[in-house]
Amino acid sequence: MGSSQISPPSNDESSRKNQDDAGNSRPVSSTFHPRRWLGGGHVQTIASFLLQRKIHLPVPEERLVEVAPGINVRCWCYWQPHRAQAMTLIVVHGLEGSSDSQYMLGVARNGLAARMNVVLVNQRNCGGMDHCAPTLYNSSLSGDVAAAAKNVIENDGVSRFALVGFSMGGNLVLKCAGEWGSEGPPQFKAVAAVCPAMDLAASADALHEPANRIYEWYFLMQLFRRLRAKAKLFPKDFDTRRLRGVTSLRLFDDRITAHYCGFTGADDYYARAAAANVVDRIAVPGLILHAANDPFIRMQPETLKKIAENPHLTYVETADGGHCAFVGEPDGNGYDGHWAEREVVEFVKSVAS
């Protein structure tokens, strides 16, 4: 799984769905099967949000990492007894997620069981950090991921680390890896992304499709709440009147994200923040997991072509799985069926051992 080997075409429906516009086949996983009664992109996505899980973890170490002058992000660190020698997973959540998101905790559990250190990174404002600085998080801030990596290298002497991200966090870790290219830290060994939002414009527009408005409304509700909270904390820096008439994520990014984060508009933001721009430069083993029935993440043909042409990358597109869900059958032996959380850890083990 450490290279972007191309599977031969087959006649089954799953493989036909995994052809790019040039007719090239792309790797297809045959190992994910949805849990009984939970097939379908919307069902998988909503089920992963609603199903309650009990994930038991040791008490982590809290760490504030300065990612820009006066701006800190909160990380929760789970260390092995000999942290410098252990592989370290640096994990980044998606839009309006946090270190408490279930997929973050699931990766932490799996990483610890594999004798890895795990650092769960909250993006700016997330994880209870709204009050710390008059800044908004966004999909361009790959430098924050690099700052977290630099912190554990310098403070903990870690000898090996991998980046793992989900959705928006997947874009960030791939963007960071691509920007490093062959000049990244020597300790950087692998990158893995689950349903990465690396074609931002196409995915934002897909959210506005009628079938996906439930997800868009949820994100907008959370983003509106966050901006109002920021305006109360920093009334001179944020103006909630800019929210008037915002009925889509694209409009939010045009009037809020772009305005407060240094872009000329949503188009400029999406164009400059997309990991698709640099995915061809990734120079360590990488895994990208995507579900063909993800309701709103769109992978553009030109991006898939870049991925396929990068020998360091493995792209796995499953027929089912929804958005960052991949809820399969538990096996009764400790595996709870959350396939992607297991796969990213297994991938890092396979390429960095």
HELIX and SHEET records of a PDB file:
HELIX    1   1 GLU A   13  ARG A   16  1                                   4    
HELIX    2   2 GLY A   41  LEU A   50  1                                  10    
HELIX    3   3 GLN A  102  ALA A  113  1                                  12    
HELIX    4   4 ASP A  130  CYS A  132  5                                   3    
HELIX    5   5 SER A  142  ASP A  156  1                                  15    
HELIX    6   6 MET A  168  TRP A  180  1                                  13    
HELIX    7   7 GLY A  181  GLU A  183  5                                   3    
HELIX    8   8 LEU A  200  LEU A  207  1                                   8    
HELIX    9   9 PRO A  210  ASN A  212  5                                   3    
HELIX   10  10 ARG A  213  LEU A  233  1                                  21    
HELIX   11  11 THR A  240  LEU A  243  5                                   4    
HELIX   12  12 LEU A  249  PHE A  252  1                                   4    
HELIX   13  13 ASP A  253  THR A  257  3                                   5    
HELIX   14  14 ALA A  258  CYS A  261  1                                   4    
HELIX   15  15 ALA A  266  ALA A  273  1                                   8    
HELIX   16  16 ALA A  275  ASN A  277  5                                   3    
HELIX   17  17 VAL A  279  ARG A  281  5                                   3    
HELIX   18  18 PRO A  301  GLU A  309  1                                   9    
HELIX   19  19 TRP A  339  ALA A  352  1                                  14    
SHEET    1   A 8 GLU A  61  ALA A  68  0                                        
SHEET    2   A 8 ILE A  71  TYR A  78 -1                                        
SHEET    3   A 8 ASN A 117  VAL A 121 -1                                        
SHEET    4   A 8 MET A  87  VAL A  92  1                                        
SHEET    5   A 8 ARG A 160  PHE A 166  1                                        
SHEET    6   A 8 PHE A 188  VAL A 194  1                                        
SHEET    7   A 8 GLY A 286  ALA A 291  1                                        
SHEET    8   A 8 LEU A 313  THR A 318  1                                        
END                                                                             
